[in-house]
Amino acid sequence: MRAVCTFAAVALVAMTSPSRAETVQLYAAGSLRAALTEVARAFESESGQTVQGKYGPSGLLKDEIAAGAKADVFASANMDCTAARESQKQTPELQIVELPDNLAVGADYGLTVITGASSAAERFAKFTMSAAGQKILASHGFAPGQTER
C-alpha cells in the first residue's frame, strides 16, 4: 500500500514583512519530529525566525488546538484533522508528497496554517514546500512533492 504524505499549506494569514522576530508555534505528529525539526532549523537559519515545536499524537494535538492552545501551524498524520485534500482543491498549487513504498505507514499528512497565526507561520509553511524544504523532507524518505489535480 502506498501512503500519501500531503503537506498542504493552507495560508489563512496575510504575509507581511517581518518587523521583529516572531516565534512560529508548530504542533506536529510525532512521526514528523525528525523531518520537521530539521526543516525548522533550516528555516530559522535562513529567516531569523524561531520555530517552537510540540510533537505528539495528531488527535490529541488537534484537541488541544480546538481547546484554545496557541498554535500557528499544525502538521497532522491524520488528513481528517486538517482537510488538506479539500484545501488543495481550492488552492491547486498545494503539493502532494508521496512516501516511498518501503517507508509507507498508511498515513496522510497535512500542514495547515491556523487562522490568526503569526505572519512567520505562512513563511514557514512556504519554506517547507520550497525546494530547500523539500530537499530536507526527501532526506527523511519523503518523495518530491507534486500537485494533485
C-alpha positions as CSV (number, residue, x, y, z in Angstrom):
1,M,0.0,0.0,0.0
2,R,1.4,3.4,-0.9
3,A,0.8,6.2,1.5
4,V,0.5,9.8,0.5
5,C,2.2,12.5,2.6
6,T,0.4,15.7,2.0
7,F,2.0,18.9,3.1
8,A,-0.8,21.2,2.1
9,A,-0.1,24.7,3.3
10,V,-3.4,26.4,3.9
11,A,-2.5,30.1,4.1
12,L,-5.1,31.8,6.2
13,V,-2.9,34.8,7.3
14,A,-1.7,37.8,5.4
15,M,2.0,37.7,4.7
16,T,3.8,40.8,6.0
17,S,7.4,41.8,6.2
18,P,9.0,40.7,9.5
19,S,9.5,43.8,11.6
20,R,10.6,41.7,14.6
21,A,11.5,38.1,15.3
22,E,8.3,36.1,15.7
23,T,8.1,32.6,17.0
24,V,6.2,30.0,15.0
25,Q,4.3,27.6,17.2
26,L,4.4,24.3,15.4
27,Y,2.2,21.4,16.5
28,A,3.1,18.2,14.6
29,A,2.6,14.5,14.6
30,G,5.4,12.7,16.5
31,S,6.2,10.8,13.3
32,L,7.3,14.1,11.7
33,R,9.6,15.1,14.5
34,A,12.9,14.4,12.8
35,A,12.0,15.8,9.4
36,L,10.2,18.9,10.6
37,T,12.8,19.7,13.3
38,E,15.4,19.8,10.5
39,V,13.1,21.9,8.3
40,A,12.5,24.3,11.2
41,R,16.3,24.7,11.9
42,A,16.9,25.5,8.3
43,F,14.0,28.0,8.2
44,E,15.4,29.6,11.4
45,S,18.9,29.9,9.9
46,E,17.5,31.4,6.7
47,S,14.8,33.7,8.2
48,G,15.9,34.7,11.7
49,Q,12.5,33.5,12.9
50,T,12.2,30.9,15.7
51,V,10.1,27.7,15.4
52,Q,9.0,26.1,18.7
53,G,7.8,22.5,18.0
54,K,5.4,20.4,20.0
55,Y,5.1,16.8,18.8
56,G,2.6,14.1,19.7
57,P,-0.4,12.2,18.6
58,S,-2.3,14.2,15.9
59,G,-5.7,13.7,17.5
60,L,-4.6,14.9,20.9
61,L,-2.8,18.0,19.4
62,K,-6.0,18.8,17.4
63,D,-8.0,18.6,20.6
64,E,-5.5,21.0,22.3
65,I,-5.8,23.5,19.4
66,A,-9.6,23.2,19.5
67,A,-9.5,24.0,23.2
68,G,-7.5,27.2,22.6
69,A,-3.9,26.1,22.6
70,K,-1.7,28.7,20.8
71,A,-0.6,27.0,17.5
72,D,0.4,28.7,14.3
73,V,1.0,25.6,12.1
74,F,-0.5,22.1,12.5
75,A,1.2,19.1,10.8
76,S,-1.1,16.2,11.2
77,A,-0.7,12.5,10.5
78,N,-4.5,12.2,10.0
79,M,-5.9,14.0,7.0
80,D,-9.3,14.1,8.7
81,C,-7.8,16.5,11.2
82,T,-6.7,19.1,8.6
83,A,-8.9,18.5,5.5
84,A,-5.8,19.3,3.4
85,R,-7.0,17.5,0.3
86,E,-10.1,19.7,0.3
87,S,-7.9,22.7,0.7
88,Q,-5.8,21.6,-2.2
89,K,-9.0,21.5,-4.4
90,Q,-9.5,25.2,-3.5
91,T,-5.8,26.1,-3.9
92,P,-4.3,23.9,-6.7
93,E,-0.7,24.9,-6.2
94,L,-0.6,23.0,-2.9
95,Q,1.5,19.8,-3.3
96,I,1.1,16.2,-2.5
97,V,4.3,14.5,-1.3
98,E,4.3,10.7,-1.6
99,L,6.3,8.3,0.7
100,P,8.4,5.6,-1.0
101,D,6.7,2.2,-0.7
102,N,9.4,1.0,1.8
103,L,8.5,3.8,4.2
104,A,4.8,4.0,3.7
105,V,3.0,3.7,7.0
106,G,-0.5,4.3,5.8
107,A,-0.7,7.9,7.0
108,D,-1.7,11.1,5.1
109,Y,0.0,14.2,6.4
110,G,-1.4,17.7,6.2
111,L,0.3,21.0,7.0
112,T,-2.1,23.8,7.9
113,V,-1.5,27.5,8.9
114,I,-4.1,28.3,11.6
115,T,-6.3,31.4,11.2
116,G,-4.8,34.2,13.2
117,A,-1.3,32.7,13.2
118,S,1.8,34.8,13.2
119,S,3.0,36.2,9.9
120,A,6.1,34.0,10.2
121,A,3.8,30.9,10.2
122,E,2.9,31.4,6.5
123,R,6.6,31.9,5.7
124,F,7.5,28.7,7.5
125,A,4.8,26.7,5.6
126,K,6.1,28.2,2.3
127,F,9.6,27.3,3.2
128,T,8.5,23.7,4.0
129,M,7.1,23.5,0.4
130,S,10.2,25.2,-1.1
131,A,13.0,23.4,-2.9
132,A,15.1,23.7,0.3
133,G,12.3,22.3,2.5
134,Q,11.5,19.5,0.0
135,K,15.2,18.5,-0.1
136,I,15.2,18.1,3.7
137,L,12.0,16.1,3.6
138,A,13.4,13.9,0.8
139,S,16.4,13.2,3.1
140,H,13.9,11.7,5.6
141,G,12.3,9.5,2.9
142,F,9.6,11.7,1.6
143,A,9.3,11.7,-2.2
144,P,9.4,15.0,-4.0
145,G,6.1,17.0,-3.9
146,Q,3.7,17.0,-6.8
147,T,0.5,18.9,-7.4
148,E,-2.5,16.6,-7.4
149,R,-5.3,17.8,-9.7
